[in-house]
Amino acid sequence: MKKAIKINISGVIFHIDEDAYEKLRKYLDNVTLYFENREGGREIVQDIEARIAELLQDRVKEHKQVVTISDVEEVVAIMGDPSDFAEETEDEGETSEEGQTAAEKAPPRRSRRLYRDPDNSVLGGVCGGLGSYLGIDPVILRIIFVILLIVGHGVWGLVYLVLWIAIPKATTIAQKLEMKGEQVNISNIEKRVKEEYEDVKSNIKNIHKTKTYRETTNVVNEIFSVLGKILLVVLKVIVVVLGFVFIFAGFALLMSFLGIFFFKSAIFPVTAIDGTVFPFSFALQTISEPFPSFILLTSLFLVFTIPLVALIYGGIKLIFNFKARDRGIGVAALLIWIVSLVMLLTFGAMEVRKYTSHSELSDSYVFEELPSQTLYLEVGEEVDDDLLTRHISFDQPFRGFFIGKHEDTYYGSVQLSIRRSRGENPELSVKREARGSSRFQSDRNAENIIYKWSQEDSTLVLDSFYKIPEGRGWNFSTLSLSLNIPEGQSIYIDEKMDRIITSARTAERVRIGDMTGKRWIMTSEGLKLYDEAQLN
């Protein structure tokens, strides 16, 4: 009893005897080996396997389900052996001893089978297939069908449709060979595949000469031309918008810088510094000597204005798209900007070194045996506006520092805070701060700060400003007061004290402006209104 093996050929399952399987396997291996390095070899092998599957299906019947070795031998005889085909190819075109060519020895043509021809079709390939089957030019059949369609009032259109559905389409190489009545063997399959490859190569090579290619190329070129014009318009609009943005931004920044640099306000004032906008040139002069101050101001002016002017000029060029011989001016402006930046950094570093050291000096004064249980707080001497020329404010109208009329005397606003004391008597702490190039210099600058205050009975009089001696400069000097009130001590805050009070510890959150003109008492929770505290 022979052993049967289950195999798959071109998607069809077969049961085959073991000896038949070995013969078929060797045959297919030889076919694969022969065509593996040839052009279109893979497609040739696939078509050969498909044809073998068709031939084996014809030999498998209901009473015979297993493929035998005789079946395989018949299929091999029909398809031909690759080695035989190789010898035939070498002798092709040569005359034999009897004067016959190899082509004349070819086997006779077999009967044709009806298929629809996809390679010669207008609609469904029906006329092309009938032409191959009948040996008639498909064009003649198409003319006949059109005449019958007109004469028969559309009936032949239905006939064509039925034939389209009923006749199978020649999709494989084997079916195309059967359609033309040629032997379906290795030789013809390879020849057919080579012909199709050559057709494809020829079409690709000559595609640029075809009318369709030229029309398609013209359409594509036209599309890209239109897209290019649209893109060009969009880019021009973007450039113009960008030009307006450059001009507006440059003009706004330039006006704001000039306003801060020279004036107290500008067309577009900058309020990054809370309070009055002041001339930066004036502020720099208060902490620097005349010569370094002039160099710093000039360098700072050029470092900021050159890029802003260039930004405005660039925006104008973008909008109006004009050309100018401005390369020399641009190079000169760049060199001036670089030199100004170097000088600004150099002299700026030199000026900063003058204020690297910081000193803080504090003095405390305790008020013992006050005549009254209430300490009265009043404002003493204030800065007269007639004596001032300029005022730099960092917070509120009465905060900051001032320059005297002769521009060699500086005044600074005092900051007072009221806190709860752990001692038994009120205490005033005066803290002076200043900067200098060394600890000795900063201590000296702090000691030179002049401040006046006085005590008369139960009244504490505090000036609203401190003074820096003539010729000393500002030196980042500050003066702050801290009034420490013991628990149970009452104070009366004069209406003008809101000019120097910056903070006060209260039992409830009370605005400084609401504390003046009233009597308060210090409790463990902070200051409370005297009358309310007595009621509690």
C-alpha positions as CSV (number, residue, x, y, z in Angstrom):
1,M,0.0,0.0,0.0
2,K,1.4,3.3,-1.1
3,K,1.7,6.3,1.3
4,A,-0.3,9.4,0.2
5,I,1.0,12.9,0.9
6,K,-1.1,16.1,1.1
7,I,0.3,19.0,-0.9
8,N,-0.7,22.5,-2.0
9,I,0.0,23.6,-5.6
10,S,-1.0,27.2,-6.5
11,G,-3.6,27.3,-3.8
12,V,-5.1,23.8,-4.7
13,I,-4.9,20.9,-2.3
14,F,-4.0,17.5,-3.7
15,H,-3.4,14.0,-2.3
16,I,-0.5,12.4,-4.1
17,D,1.4,9.1,-3.9
18,E,4.8,9.3,-2.3
19,D,6.7,8.3,-5.5
20,A,4.6,10.7,-7.6
21,Y,5.4,13.4,-5.0
22,E,9.1,12.9,-5.3
23,K,9.0,13.1,-9.1
24,L,6.9,16.2,-9.0
25,R,9.1,17.9,-6.4
26,K,12.2,17.2,-8.4
27,Y,10.6,18.6,-11.5
28,L,9.5,21.8,-9.7
29,D,12.9,22.2,-8.2
30,N,14.5,22.0,-11.6
31,V,12.0,24.5,-13.0
32,T,12.7,26.9,-10.1
33,L,16.5,26.4,-10.4
34,Y,16.3,27.1,-14.2
35,F,14.3,30.3,-13.9
36,E,15.5,31.8,-10.6
37,N,18.1,34.1,-12.2
38,R,16.1,35.0,-15.3
39,E,14.1,38.1,-15.8
40,G,10.5,37.4,-14.6
41,G,11.5,34.0,-13.3
42,R,9.2,34.3,-10.3
43,E,6.2,35.0,-12.4
44,I,7.1,32.1,-14.8
45,V,7.4,29.6,-12.0
46,Q,4.0,30.8,-10.6
47,D,2.3,30.4,-14.0
48,I,3.9,26.9,-14.4
49,E,2.6,25.8,-11.0
50,A,-0.9,27.2,-11.8
51,R,-0.9,25.2,-15.1
52,I,0.3,22.0,-13.4
53,A,-2.6,22.4,-10.8
54,E,-5.1,22.7,-13.7
55,L,-3.7,19.6,-15.4
56,L,-3.8,17.6,-12.2
57,Q,-7.3,18.7,-11.4
58,D,-8.4,17.3,-14.8
59,R,-6.9,13.9,-13.8
60,V,-8.6,13.7,-10.4
61,K,-12.1,12.3,-10.6
62,E,-14.7,11.3,-8.1
63,H,-13.5,7.7,-8.1
64,K,-9.9,8.7,-8.2
65,Q,-8.8,11.2,-5.5
66,V,-5.1,10.5,-5.4
67,V,-2.6,11.7,-8.0
68,T,-0.4,8.9,-9.2
69,I,3.0,8.8,-10.8
70,S,1.5,8.3,-14.2
71,D,-0.5,11.5,-13.8
72,V,2.7,13.4,-13.0
73,E,4.6,11.9,-15.9
74,E,1.7,13.0,-18.3
75,V,1.8,16.5,-16.9
76,V,5.6,16.7,-17.2
77,A,5.4,15.4,-20.8
78,I,2.9,18.2,-21.6
79,M,4.8,21.0,-19.8
80,G,8.2,19.9,-21.0
81,D,11.5,19.5,-19.2
82,P,13.6,22.7,-18.5
83,S,16.8,20.9,-19.8
84,D,15.1,20.0,-23.1
85,F,14.0,23.5,-23.4
86,A,17.5,24.9,-22.8
87,E,18.9,22.7,-25.6
88,E,16.0,23.8,-27.9
89,T,16.8,27.4,-27.2
90,E,20.5,27.0,-28.1
91,D,19.6,25.3,-31.4
92,E,16.8,27.9,-32.3
93,G,17.2,29.4,-35.7
94,E,19.9,26.9,-36.8
95,T,19.2,24.5,-39.7
96,S,19.2,20.8,-39.0
97,E,20.8,18.1,-41.1
98,E,17.5,17.8,-43.0
99,G,17.3,21.6,-43.6
100,Q,14.6,22.1,-41.0
101,T,14.7,24.7,-38.3
102,A,13.7,24.1,-34.7
103,A,10.6,26.2,-35.2
104,E,9.5,23.8,-38.0
105,K,9.8,20.9,-35.6
106,A,7.5,22.5,-33.0
107,P,4.4,20.6,-32.1
108,P,1.2,21.5,-33.9
109,R,-1.1,24.2,-32.4
110,R,-3.8,22.9,-30.1
111,S,-7.4,23.9,-30.1
112,R,-8.3,27.3,-28.7
113,R,-10.4,28.1,-25.6
114,L,-12.7,31.1,-25.3
115,Y,-11.7,33.8,-22.8
116,R,-12.1,37.5,-22.6
117,D,-8.9,39.2,-23.6
118,P,-7.8,41.9,-21.1
119,D,-4.8,43.0,-23.2
120,N,-7.0,43.9,-26.2
121,S,-10.1,45.3,-24.7
122,V,-12.3,48.4,-25.0
123,L,-15.0,47.5,-22.5
124,G,-14.8,44.0,-21.2
125,G,-12.5,42.2,-23.7
126,V,-15.3,40.2,-25.2
127,C,-14.6,41.1,-28.9
128,G,-10.8,40.6,-28.2
129,G,-11.4,37.1,-26.9
130,L,-13.8,36.2,-29.7
131,G,-11.3,37.5,-32.2
132,S,-8.5,35.3,-30.8
133,Y,-10.9,32.3,-30.7
134,L,-12.3,32.7,-34.2
135,G,-9.0,34.1,-35.8
136,I,-10.7,37.3,-36.7
137,D,-9.5,40.9,-36.2
138,P,-11.3,42.2,-33.0
139,V,-12.0,45.5,-34.8
140,I,-14.3,43.8,-37.3
141,L,-16.2,42.2,-34.5
142,R,-16.6,45.5,-32.7
143,I,-17.9,47.2,-35.8
144,I,-20.4,44.3,-36.2
145,F,-21.5,44.7,-32.6
146,V,-22.1,48.4,-33.0
147,I,-24.2,47.9,-36.2
148,L,-26.2,45.2,-34.5
149,L,-26.7,47.4,-31.4
150,I,-28.1,50.2,-33.6
151,V,-30.3,47.9,-35.8
152,G,-31.4,45.7,-32.9
153,H,-32.6,48.6,-30.7
154,G,-30.3,47.7,-27.9
155,V,-30.9,44.0,-27.7
156,W,-27.3,43.2,-28.7
157,G,-26.1,45.4,-25.9
158,L,-27.8,42.9,-23.6
159,V,-26.1,40.0,-25.5
160,Y,-22.7,41.7,-25.0
161,L,-23.4,42.1,-21.3
162,V,-24.3,38.4,-21.0
163,L,-21.2,37.4,-22.8
164,W,-19.2,39.7,-20.6
165,I,-20.5,37.8,-17.5
166,A,-20.4,34.3,-19.0
167,I,-17.0,34.3,-20.6
168,P,-14.1,34.0,-18.1
169,K,-11.3,36.5,-18.2
170,A,-7.8,35.3,-19.3
171,T,-5.8,36.3,-16.2
172,T,-2.9,33.8,-16.2
173,I,-0.3,33.2,-18.8
174,A,-1.6,29.7,-19.3
175,Q,-5.1,31.0,-20.1
176,K,-3.8,33.6,-22.5
177,L,-1.9,30.8,-24.3
178,E,-5.0,28.6,-24.5
179,M,-6.9,31.6,-25.8
180,K,-4.5,31.8,-28.7
181,G,-4.4,28.0,-29.2
182,E,-0.7,27.7,-28.2
183,Q,0.8,24.8,-26.2
184,V,0.9,25.6,-22.5
185,N,4.4,24.4,-21.7
186,I,7.5,25.9,-20.1
187,S,8.8,27.2,-23.4
188,N,5.6,29.2,-24.3
189,I,5.1,30.4,-20.7
190,E,8.6,31.8,-20.5
191,K,8.3,33.4,-24.0
192,R,5.0,35.0,-23.0
193,V,6.4,36.4,-19.8
194,K,9.4,37.8,-21.6
195,E,7.1,39.5,-24.2
196,E,5.0,41.1,-21.4
197,Y,8.2,42.4,-19.7
198,E,9.5,43.8,-23.0
199,D,6.1,45.5,-23.6
200,V,6.3,47.1,-20.1
201,K,9.8,48.3,-20.7
202,S,9.0,49.7,-24.1
203,N,5.9,51.6,-22.7
204,I,8.0,53.0,-19.8
205,K,10.8,54.0,-22.2
206,N,8.5,55.7,-24.6
207,I,5.9,57.1,-22.2
208,H,7.2,60.6,-22.5
209,K,6.4,60.5,-26.3
210,T,2.8,59.7,-25.8
211,K,0.0,62.3,-26.1
212,T,-1.4,61.3,-22.7
213,Y,2.0,61.9,-21.0
214,R,2.3,65.3,-22.6
215,E,-1.2,66.3,-21.7
216,T,-0.7,65.1,-18.1
217,T,2.6,66.9,-17.9
218,N,1.0,70.1,-19.1
219,V,-1.8,69.8,-16.5
220,V,0.6,69.1,-13.7
221,N,2.8,72.1,-14.8
222,E,-0.2,74.3,-14.9
223,I,-1.3,73.2,-11.5
224,F,2.1,73.9,-10.0
225,S,2.3,77.2,-11.8
226,V,-1.0,78.4,-10.3
227,L,0.0,77.1,-6.8
228,G,3.3,79.0,-7.2
229,K,1.5,82.2,-8.1
230,I,-0.8,81.8,-5.1
231,L,2.1,81.0,-2.8
232,L,3.9,84.1,-4.1
233,V,0.9,86.3,-3.3
234,V,0.6,84.8,0.2
235,L,4.3,85.4,0.8
236,K,4.1,89.0,-0.4
237,V,1.2,89.6,2.0
238,I,3.1,88.0,4.9
239,V,6.1,90.2,4.1
240,V,4.0,93.3,4.1
241,V,2.3,92.4,7.4
242,L,5.7,91.6,8.8
243,G,7.0,95.0,7.7
244,F,4.1,96.8,9.5
245,V,4.8,94.7,12.6
246,F,8.5,95.7,12.5
247,I,7.7,99.4,12.0
248,F,5.1,99.5,14.8
249,A,7.2,97.5,17.3
250,G,10.3,99.5,16.5
251,F,8.6,102.8,16.8
252,A,6.8,101.9,20.0
253,L,9.9,100.6,21.7
254,L,12.0,103.6,20.4
255,M,9.5,106.2,21.7
256,S,9.2,104.4,25.1
257,F,13.0,104.2,25.4
258,L,13.5,107.9,24.5
259,G,10.7,108.8,27.0
260,I,12.4,106.9,29.8
261,F,15.9,108.2,28.8
262,F,15.1,111.9,28.4
263,F,11.6,112.6,29.8
264,K,9.2,111.6,32.5
265,S,6.6,110.3,29.9
266,A,6.5,109.3,26.3
267,I,3.9,108.6,23.5
268,F,4.1,105.0,24.6
269,P,5.1,105.2,28.3
270,V,6.6,102.2,30.0
271,T,5.2,101.5,33.5
272,A,7.4,98.6,34.5
273,I,8.7,100.7,37.4
274,D,5.7,101.2,39.7
275,G,5.2,104.9,40.3
276,T,6.4,107.9,38.3
277,V,8.2,107.2,35.1
278,F,11.5,109.1,35.4
279,P,14.4,110.0,33.0
280,F,16.9,107.2,33.2
281,S,19.7,109.7,32.3
282,F,18.8,111.6,35.5
283,A,18.8,108.5,37.7
284,L,22.2,107.4,36.3
285,Q,23.7,110.8,37.1
286,T,22.8,110.5,40.8
287,I,25.1,107.5,41.3
288,S,27.9,108.1,38.8
289,E,30.6,110.7,38.2
290,P,30.1,113.1,35.2
291,F,32.6,111.5,32.8
292,P,31.6,107.8,33.4
293,S,28.0,108.9,33.4
294,F,28.3,110.5,30.0
295,I,30.1,107.4,28.5
296,L,27.4,105.1,30.0
297,L,24.5,107.2,28.7
298,T,26.0,107.6,25.2
299,S,26.7,103.8,25.0
300,L,23.3,102.9,26.4
301,F,21.6,105.2,23.9
302,L,23.4,103.7,20.9
303,V,23.0,100.1,22.1
304,F,19.2,100.5,22.2
305,T,18.5,103.0,19.4
306,I,20.6,101.4,16.6
307,P,18.7,98.1,16.6
308,L,15.3,99.8,16.9
309,V,16.1,102.2,14.0
310,A,17.3,99.2,12.0
311,L,14.0,97.4,12.8
312,I,12.0,100.3,11.5
313,Y,14.1,100.7,8.4
314,G,13.8,97.0,7.7
315,G,10.1,97.2,8.0
316,I,9.9,100.1,5.5
317,K,12.1,98.1,3.0
318,L,9.8,95.0,3.3
319,I,6.7,97.1,2.6
320,F,7.9,99.2,-0.3
321,N,10.4,96.6,-1.6
322,F,13.0,99.1,-2.6
323,K,16.7,98.6,-3.0
324,A,19.3,100.9,-1.6
325,R,23.1,100.9,-1.4
326,D,23.1,100.8,2.4
327,R,25.6,98.0,3.0
328,G,28.3,100.5,4.1
329,I,25.9,102.2,6.5
330,G,24.8,98.9,7.9
331,V,28.4,97.8,8.5
332,A,29.3,101.1,10.1
333,A,26.2,100.9,12.4
334,L,27.1,97.4,13.4
335,L,30.6,98.4,14.3
336,I,29.3,101.4,16.3
337,W,26.9,99.1,18.1
338,I,29.6,96.6,19.0
339,V,31.9,99.3,20.3
340,S,29.0,100.9,22.3
341,L,28.1,97.5,23.8
342,V,31.7,96.9,24.9
343,M,32.0,100.3,26.4
344,L,28.7,99.9,28.2
345,L,29.7,96.6,29.7
346,T,33.2,97.9,30.6
347,F,32.2,101.1,32.3
348,G,29.1,99.5,33.7
349,A,31.3,96.9,35.4
350,M,33.6,99.7,36.7
351,E,30.6,101.6,38.2
352,V,29.1,98.5,39.8
353,R,32.4,97.9,41.6
354,K,31.8,101.2,43.4
355,Y,28.8,99.8,45.2
356,T,29.9,96.2,45.9
357,S,30.1,96.7,49.7
358,H,27.0,97.1,51.9
359,S,26.8,98.6,55.4
360,E,24.0,98.7,57.9
361,L,24.2,100.9,61.1
362,S,21.5,100.8,63.8
363,D,20.8,103.0,66.8
364,S,18.2,102.4,69.5
365,Y,16.5,104.9,71.8
366,V,14.3,104.0,74.8
367,F,11.6,106.4,76.1
368,E,11.3,106.1,79.9
369,E,8.8,107.8,82.2
370,L,6.6,109.5,79.6
371,P,4.5,112.3,81.2
372,S,1.4,110.9,79.5
373,Q,0.1,107.4,79.0
374,T,-0.3,108.2,75.3
375,L,2.7,108.7,72.9
376,Y,1.9,111.2,70.2
377,L,3.4,110.7,66.8
378,E,3.8,113.8,64.6
379,V,5.6,114.6,61.4
380,G,8.4,117.2,61.7
381,E,10.1,119.0,58.8
382,E,9.0,118.0,55.3
383,V,10.7,118.5,52.0
384,D,9.6,121.8,50.5
385,D,8.7,121.4,46.8
386,D,10.3,124.8,46.1
387,L,13.7,123.3,47.2
388,L,13.4,120.3,44.9
389,T,14.1,120.1,41.1
390,R,13.4,116.3,40.5
391,H,11.8,113.5,42.2
392,I,12.3,109.8,41.6
393,S,9.5,107.6,43.0
394,F,9.6,103.8,43.2
395,D,6.3,103.2,45.0
396,Q,4.0,106.0,46.2
397,P,4.2,109.8,45.8
398,F,6.1,110.3,49.0
399,R,8.4,107.3,48.5
400,G,11.8,107.5,46.8
401,F,14.4,110.2,46.8
402,F,14.7,113.8,45.7
403,I,17.3,116.2,44.3
404,G,17.7,119.7,45.8
405,K,17.5,122.8,43.7
406,H,21.3,123.1,43.4
407,E,21.5,119.5,42.2
408,D,24.2,118.6,44.7
409,T,22.0,117.7,47.7
410,Y,19.9,114.5,47.9
411,Y,16.9,113.8,50.1
412,G,15.4,110.4,50.8
413,S,12.0,109.4,52.1
414,V,11.8,107.7,55.5
415,Q,10.1,104.4,56.2
416,L,8.5,103.8,59.6
417,S,7.1,100.5,60.9
418,I,5.2,100.1,64.2
419,R,5.6,96.8,66.0
420,R,4.8,95.3,69.4
421,S,7.7,95.4,71.9
422,R,8.6,92.8,74.5
423,G,10.1,95.5,76.8
424,E,8.3,97.8,79.2
425,N,9.0,101.1,77.4
426,P,8.6,102.4,73.9
427,E,11.7,102.2,71.8
428,L,12.8,103.8,68.5
429,S,15.3,102.1,66.3
430,V,17.0,104.1,63.5
431,K,18.7,102.0,60.8
432,R,21.0,103.6,58.2
433,E,22.1,101.7,55.1
434,A,24.5,102.6,52.3
435,R,26.9,101.1,49.7
436,G,30.5,101.9,48.8
437,S,33.5,100.4,47.0
438,S,34.8,99.0,50.3
439,R,33.5,98.3,53.8
440,F,35.2,101.4,55.1
441,Q,33.6,103.5,52.4
442,S,30.1,102.0,52.8
443,D,30.3,102.5,56.6
444,R,31.3,106.1,56.1
445,N,28.5,106.7,53.6
446,A,26.0,105.2,56.1
447,E,27.3,107.4,59.0
448,N,27.0,110.5,56.8
449,I,23.2,110.1,56.4
450,I,21.6,113.1,58.2
451,Y,18.3,112.5,60.0
452,K,16.5,114.6,62.6
453,W,13.9,113.5,65.2
454,S,13.0,114.8,68.6
455,Q,11.0,114.0,71.7
456,E,9.1,116.7,73.6
457,D,7.3,115.3,76.6
458,S,5.0,112.7,75.3
459,T,5.3,113.8,71.7
460,L,7.7,112.1,69.2
461,V,8.5,114.3,66.2
462,L,9.9,112.4,63.1
463,D,11.1,114.2,60.0
464,S,9.6,112.8,56.7
465,F,13.0,112.7,54.9
466,Y,16.7,112.2,55.5
467,K,19.5,114.2,53.9
468,I,22.7,113.2,52.2
469,P,25.6,115.7,52.5
470,E,26.5,117.8,49.5
471,G,28.8,116.1,47.0
472,R,28.3,112.6,48.4
473,G,25.9,111.3,45.8
474,W,23.1,108.9,46.5
475,N,25.2,105.8,47.2
476,F,22.0,103.7,47.4
477,S,21.4,105.2,50.9
478,T,18.2,104.3,52.8
479,L,16.9,105.1,56.3
480,S,14.2,103.1,58.1
481,L,12.6,103.6,61.5
482,S,11.1,101.0,63.8
483,L,8.9,102.1,66.6
484,N,8.4,99.3,69.2
485,I,5.3,99.8,71.4
486,P,4.9,97.6,74.6
487,E,1.6,96.0,75.4
488,G,-0.8,98.3,77.1
489,Q,0.8,101.5,75.7
490,S,-1.4,103.8,73.7
491,I,-0.3,106.0,70.8
492,Y,-1.9,108.8,68.8
493,I,-1.0,108.9,65.1
494,D,-1.1,112.3,63.5
495,E,-2.9,112.8,60.1
496,K,0.3,113.4,58.2
497,M,2.1,110.3,59.5
498,D,0.8,108.2,56.5
499,R,3.7,109.8,54.6
500,I,6.3,107.8,56.5
501,I,4.4,104.8,58.0
502,T,4.9,101.8,55.7
503,S,3.7,99.1,58.0
504,A,2.0,98.7,61.4
505,R,0.9,95.6,63.3
506,T,-2.8,95.7,63.9
507,A,-5.2,93.2,65.4
508,E,-7.3,93.5,62.3
509,R,-6.2,94.4,58.8
510,V,-6.3,98.2,58.6
511,R,-5.1,100.4,55.8
512,I,-2.4,102.9,56.8
513,G,-4.5,105.8,55.6
514,D,-7.3,104.7,58.0
515,M,-5.0,104.8,61.0
516,T,-4.2,108.5,61.1
517,G,-6.0,111.0,63.3
518,K,-6.9,108.2,65.8
519,R,-5.8,106.8,69.1
520,W,-4.6,103.2,69.3
521,I,-3.5,100.8,72.0
522,M,-1.1,97.9,71.7
523,T,-2.5,94.5,72.6
524,S,-1.2,91.0,72.4
525,E,-2.8,90.8,68.9
526,G,-1.5,94.1,67.7
527,L,-2.9,97.7,67.6
528,K,-6.6,98.2,68.4
529,L,-8.6,101.4,68.5
530,Y,-8.4,102.8,72.0
531,D,-12.1,103.3,72.6
532,E,-13.0,99.8,71.3
533,A,-10.3,98.2,73.4
534,Q,-11.5,99.9,76.5
535,L,-15.1,98.7,75.9
536,N,-13.8,95.1,75.5
